[in-house]
């Protein structure tokens, strides 16, 4: 049997009957936990996989952008206890079309790729995620793969009593979570495990994932050790006399034959091969899936860790994928369409589906495929497009798709307005503490009266994130007075709610005049132009301030044109 380390805890066990991959997870782009590895070589090492074992659901072990390269009939073994988790792997695998998922109970056994694979009960992660170690047996060699598990000396003793362990792969890097509470074995417990198991050799897992350069006070100590640890004389001196330390780097292999495992066991280093660009295509697709799928849903839920990918990095990653596939494949458009269409709609996190969910669902209800919508939205990007410009481009494109459907167009505009307001919200000051509704109204009335007294010097302007919108596109609009509408996104009991204010009659006249003037006319000018009194404006202003204080601005000089403002035209 040949054993090859691919990356992190991913190993391939190869026999004459097949190739078993454990925890295949390549960091194509944006993985919160694993460092960037040698993905070209790793992709080649993961070719022709006969079966897969996943030890637990952390994203550096259970990684859809990696296993999407495998055939959908590939047997995938997962711990049965994970079915009761918040985000069951079996459900996610089924959504991705995998049809041969094997849920194995602790102590259960399956035969795959010429190997006997036994699930070993392991302590859950500190946040409660089900873990499993696996015992691999080819009839001559018993190998324990511990992945990320915490120590369980009782289980280790039982395994040793059942028979000798030839090789143990155990975590050494002491992952730290939850205020420095360990979520993996530490160097000390690793040595204790060595004393209990007494294998011929041990391979440290996670050790080459530590910081490779200086550590600052701003770095999280998730994997605090680097490669120097396994060369440390203190660590080596603490190992049992009969156990040897084998440090395998990415792409290195050993062969288990009749010779005993020692520090002198031959290690073969794999090298990239020329495969006519096939690996480059796989890497590009893995990168594409990494930017389209939410692989950190469990990290947010269990750890409170939010992986925010800046727009520029996300945009450039997509453009790199597209350029690479265009260079390598004449059928690149079909390949990209198939890659996006293969993803379950509920798992895609492309901006078009996140920012315009209702409009996207409407297009899908008309027969448009989610994959095609996503791909069409990606074509809009270029190297210079900012996030704001991209949101405008998405709105313009979507609004054109639903221009003939007033209700759908109205909802599309509200979604764009919501996106703008959410981006602006962090810049808004909150009401002073202690302000109750009565106090708030008192201050609004006071300000309105003061500004109307200064009407020749006050220049109103709508904040364009709130509208206004022509309600000819609004559903159930029955008035014939050409009303306008403003939209506000509010937080109520922790939830976002949309509110709409319809302006009619005198309010509609003022609203339309303010929108057209865009800060160039004073209150006096506006009232004179529309044949309205200052009192009409004061009533109008109070109503708007009660609806959304930031929807209208008063300036003391004619407003300069905004550097950028949204365009709601369809």
Secondary structure by P-SEA (a helix, b strand, c coil): cbbbbccccbbbbbcccbbbbccccccccccccccccaaaaaaaaaccccbbbbccccccccccccccccccccbbbcccccccccccaaaaaaaacccccccccccbbbbcccbbbbbbbbbccccccbbbbbbbbcccbbbbbbccccccaaaaaaaaaaccccccccccccccccccccccccaaaaaaaaaaacccccccccccccccccccccccccccccccccccaaaaaaccccbbbbbbcccccccccccccccccbbbbbbbccccaaaaaaaaaaaaaaaaccccccccccccccccccaaaaaaaaaaaaaaaaacccaaaaaaaaaaaaccccccccccccccaaaaaaaaaacccaaaaaaaaaaaccccccaaaaaaaaaaaaaaaacccaaaaaaaaaaaaaaaaaaaccccccccccccaaaaaaaaaaaaaaaaaacccbbbbccccccccccccccccccccbbbbbbbbbbcccbbbbbbbbbcaaaaaaaaaaaaacccccaaaaaaaacccaaaaaaaaaaaaaaccccbbbbccccccccbbbbccc
